[in-house]
């Protein structure tokens, strides 16, 4: 049976480690030529060619995509995966940190999708995969801005899917749950002294999240899920990864919002 992905060209943001690297590895094994756009370049030449670039530098990434297109004659898959997390009370959040998080996690996804579409159209169509999070459906206290960016990505993806449908471009948002990656260690903690009464709740919330992540499954299952999505003729608009996370997301749409928020309060506050 012919491999549907063999010979395709994929560009992934943030593939130097974690979920992005797992995607790149799985796609490479399927015969996909993978390119990574990350802040730091890791030596994974057997899996992908890497470019050191900030996802907020849209003009530079457009030049890189032009180079990739010229080199291959097509670009078939674009994955918006780069991102980071900030935890802490909103009252303690630095404005510059909020802007940086929103710019990297959401604004860059929107801007880079617009750039990628031009190359996907020239290639006769393709796929856009956006890495969201269960935290965008079940918003986490003390990670409010992060949850907001992930919710925003999914809504953007749904709207974008209708815009690009006439060009044979399909969009899927993936929603991983707690995953064991370096994301935990890289999360920025902002727990200032403005409100000492927050401190215990912030510490409890972060401790639970970190434990859930570090005892969670590795990112390999997410890479495998993305491969399955890309092989589907009619992929889903949204794919929650992991049985229990699928159940949690489903229940969040059945039960009253106030009840779901109360449960999240008891778990994370």
N, C-alpha and C positions, 0 to 999 in steps of 0.2 A: 504493500500500500504506500502510495506517494506521501511524503511528509509535506504537509501544507505550508510549513514555515521555512523549510530549507531554501536558502538563497535570499531570504528577506533581509532588509536592513533596519535595525532598531537603534534608536537614540534614547538613552535613559539618563535622567538627571539624578545625581546622588547615588551612583552605583559603586562607589569606592568601598562600601561596606553595608552590612545589615540587609534590609529587605531589597534594596536596589541591587546589591551584589548577587543575592540569591536569584533575582529575576535574570540578571545578565548571565549567570552561570547556566541556568536552565535553558535559556534561549540559545546560548552558544552551543549547547549539547544538541539542540534541535537543528543546527546548521544555519542559525541566524548570525549575521555579521553585526556585532554590537559595538556601539560607541557610548562612552561615559562622559558626562559633563558634571564635574564635581569641583569643589573648592580645592581639594588636594588630589593629586594624581598618585594612585597606587599602581604597583607593577603587577599587572594581571594581563600581560600581552597575549597569553594563550586564550584569554576569554574576551577581552575587548581592547579597543584603542581608546585612550583617555585624553581628555582636554581639561586643563585647569582653568576654570571659569566660574564666576559668580552667577547664579541663576537670575539675579537682578540686573545683569548686564545684557539686556535684550539685543542691543546692536552687535555685540561681540558674538553672541550665540547665533544670530542670523548669519554672520560670516562663516561660522563653523559649519552650520547646516548647508550653506552654499558649497563649501569644500567637500562635505560628505556626499552631497548630491552629485557633484561633478565627478567624484571618485567612483561612484557606484551607478549613477544614472537613475537612481530611485531612492526614496526614503519611504518605508512602509509602516513603521511603528514608532510612535513617540510616547514616552512614559514620563509623566510628571511625578517624580518621586521625592526629590530633594525637600528637606524640611528639618525643623528642629522644634524643641519644646521649651516652654518656660512655665514654672510652677510658682505659686505664691498668691497672696491676696491681691485683688485688683487695686485696692487702696494703696498697696505698697509698690505696685508696678511702675517702673520708670517709663515715661512716655516714649523715649527712644527705643526701649526694648519692645514695646507694643508695636511701634511702627515697623521695626525690623522683622518681627515675627509675622505680622500681617503681610508685609512686602514679600518675604521669602516663601511663606507657606501658601499664600493665596494670590496676591497680585502677580507674582512671577508665573504662576500656573496659568492665569488668564492671558498674560502677555505672550508667554512662550507658546501657548496653544495657537494663538493667532499667527505666529511666525511659522509654526510647524504645519499648519493647514495649507499654506502656500506650496510647500514641498510635497505634501501628501496628494494634493490636487494634481500637481504636475506628474505624479507617479501613478495616476489613475485611481487613487483612493488609498485607504489605509485605516489604521487604528490609533486611537488616543486612549491611553490608560492613565487614570489619575489615582494616586494613592491617597485615600481618605483614612477614616478611622471609625471604629465603633463609638469612640468618644465624640464623634460628630452627631451621633443619634442619641447617645446617652451622655449628655454633657457633664464633664467632671468639675466639681467645685475646686477652686484653687488652680485650675488649668482652663479657666473660662475662655481666654483669648485663643488658646490652642484649639479647644473644642469648636469655637466659632469659625476658625479658619477651615477646619475639616468639614464642618457642615456646609460652609460656603462653597467648597470645592465640589461637593456632590450636586448642589443646586446648579452651579455653573455648568457642570458636566451634562446634566439633564437638558438644560436650555440649549447648550452647544450641540447636542446630538441632533436636535431638530434643524438647527441651522445648516449643518454639514451633511445631512442625509442625502440631498440631491447629488453630492459629489462622491458617493460611495465611501464616506468616512464614518466610522462607527466609534462611539465613545462609551467607555465603561469605567465606573468608579469602583475600586476595590476597598473593602472595609475590614482590615485586619483587627483582631483584638489584641490582647497582651501578647507580645512577642519578645523573646530573649535576643536582644541585640545591644549594640553599643549606644543606642538611643538613650537608654537609662542613665548611663554615666555622663552623657553629653547634655542632659537636660539642665537648663539654667534655673537655679533656685533663687527667688527674690522674696526674702522673708525679713523685711525691715523692722525697725523699731517703732514705726508710727502707731501701730495698734498691737500691743502685747497680747490682748485678748484673742487675737487670731492665731497666735503662735502654736498652741497645742493642737488646734484643728488642722493647721497647715502641715505640721509634722506628722500627724496621724494619717492624713490624706496621702502625702508623698510616700510615707513608709509603706502603705498598703499598695499603692500603684507600683512602686519599685519591686516589692515582693511578688506581685502578680506577674510583672514583666519577666523577672529573673527565674521564675518557676514555670513560665509559659513555654510553649513549643518554639523551636527555632524558625527562622525565616524561610527555610527550604520549602515548606508547604505552600507558602505564598507564591514563590517562584513557580511551583508546579501548577497552582491554580491559574496563574496568569497565562501559562502555556495553553491550558485547556480553553481558557476564554478566547485566546487569539486563534485557536483552531476552529471555533464555532462560526458557522455562517451567519447566525443571528445571535450575537452575544448579548448578555443582559446589560441593562443600564447600570445596575448596581449588583455587586457580589460581595456578600458578607462571608468571611472565611473562618471556618470553625463551627462545629455543631452547636455548642452552647451559646456562642455569640449570635448565631442565626436565631436561636430561640429567644435570646434577650431582646434583639431588635424587633422580632415579631411581637413579643409581649408588649413592648413599648408603644406599639401602634394599636394594640387592643385595649390596654388599660388606660384609665384617665391620666393625663399628663401630671396632675398634682400628685397622684399616687406614685408614679415613677420617680418624680423629683424627691419625694419623701424617702423612698428606698435608697436613692443615691445619697441623700443626706445622712441616713443612718450608716451607710457603708463608708463614706468618705469624710464625714465631719465629726 
